[in-house]
Structures are given as structure tokens and as C-alpha cells.
Amino acid sequence: MRTCTMPVGTQLFFPLVNAAFLPFPDETEEDLQNQANAYLDEQLANSDWEITVDGKELKPNRLVRAVTPFFTVNVPEDGLFGLAPGEYQLVAGGLWVTLPPLPPGEHTVHFEITGGSFDQDVTYHLKVVNRKSAP
């Protein structure tokens, strides 16, 4: 569970599923983008997912599919996810949720995905405040 305070007028954009793809030797940006799209297709076909705001289910048209071009990641000296320190080119792909600004007050955003290659169950408790009273 996560708790956040945000000002009125804030639009939300968060990942339901997101993954990064590192190239093997001789793999191109297009190869990785194809892998990302295949992964997202598999997640949609083999997963059940639900997104609710204040207990009301959101429609699937709130999902945005995005796959990036190559971008550079610098892995710190102590490594990351089993990668040695250094600079890497990778591609990311995800299914993202867009929400319009919520009215002032307290809200609960819950998203869950089961099946596919992993399960996820996340709840945000949001407090939407007028800018003057935001911390």
C-alpha cells in the first residue's frame, strides 16, 4: 500500500506492466521492440487485470501501450539486477494507465494483474488537496 498527497489538477500515468529488454550480440533496436511487443501481447492474452478508482472499475480504453526506442542506462558501481557496472542500451515496453485529475478529497486507486509471467497487486491511497494546502 502506498500513500500520496497531490495537488488538484494532477493527471496520473502509471504502469500496469513494464519491462526492459537488453540486446544480445547482433540484436537490433527493432528486434528488442518486437520482443517487447510480443511480451505485452502475451501479458494481455494470458493475464487478468483490474483497475479501480474508489471501487469503480476503469474501462480498458484507459490503457496506453508504449514501446521505446533504444535508450542508455548507466549501471552504478555496485551493479543492478545482476548487471555489471557500465553503460547499456535497452528498450522498454509497457501497458500504462491514464487517469484524469481526481477531485479534492481522499481516493483509492487499486490495480491488479494475475497470470502471465508475474502477479501484481498495488493500492494507492491518494489525498487530493488544493495547491494552497499541499505540503
N, C-alpha and C positions, 0 to 999 in steps of 0.2 A: 504494500500500500504506500502511496506517495501523496504528500500534501503540498499544495502550491497556492500562493496568493498571486493574483494577476489583475492588472487594471482593466476596466471596462473597455470594450472595443478590441480586445486581443483575439485574433483568429488563431486556432490551434491546427497544427500539422504534425502528425506523429506516425511512426512506423508500426504497422501491424506485423509485418515481416520485413527483414532487411538482412542482406548477406553480402559479403565481399568475396571476390574471386581473383586469385593470384595466378599469373600465367606460368605454365611450364615452358621450357625452352621451345621456341618456334611457334608458340601460340600468339595470335594477334588480338588486338582490341576487339575485333568482330567475333572471334572465337569465344572470348570471355563474355561478350554481350549475349551471344547465343546461349551460353551456359546459364547466364543469369536469367534469361527469359524462360529457358526450359525448367529451371528451378522454380520460378514463380508459377509457371503453368502447373507443375506438379503440386505445389502448395495449394493452389486453388482447387485442383481436381481431387486431392486426397485429404483435405482438411475441412473441418467445420469451424466456422468462426462467427463471432458475435461481437457487436459493438453497441453499447448502450450509453445514453446520456440521461441521467436522472431516471433510470429504469425503462426508458423508451428506446427500442431498437432502431438503429440507423439503417438506412437503405444502402444497398451495395454501391449506388452511384456516388457515395462519399469516398470510395477507394480510388486512389490515383496510383497507377503503375509507373515506375521510373527506373531506368537503367542508365548509368552514367557512361561517359567516355573514360579513357584512362585518366587517372589522377595519381599524384605522388603522395606516399605516406612515408614519414620518417620514423622508424622504429628506434626507441631510445636505447641507451647502452645496456640496460638490464633486460632487453628483449621484450617481446609481446606475443602472446598466443603461440609460443614456440618458435617464433621467427628470430633470427639473429639480428643484432643491431644493423641499421643501414637504411638505404632508400629503396622503396619498392613502388612499382607501377601496378595498379589494380583497377578493377571495375566493380561497382556495387550495383545491386538491384533490389528493389523493394516494392511492397504494397503499402502505400501511405494513406492515412485518413485525414480528410479536411473537415474542419468544423467551423461554422460561422461563430462570430463573437457570442458569448453567453451573457444573459442579463445579470445585473448585480445580484449577489447572494451566494449561497453555497450550492455546489453541484457535484455530482459523482459521475465520472467517466470510467467505464469498465470495458476492457477489450480482452477477448479470449480467443485462442486458436488451439485446436486439438487435432491430432492426426498429423499426417505429413512427416517431416523429419524432426519436428520438435513440438512441444506444447508450451503455451504461454498463457498466463492469467494475471492481468495487471489492472489495478484500480487506482485512480487518481481522485483525491478529494480536493476540489478547487474552490477557492473563495475569490469571487469576482468583486472588486471594490472600485469605487470612484477614484480617479487619479489622485485627488487631494488626500485620500485616506490610505493610499497604498504605502507599504513600508519602504 
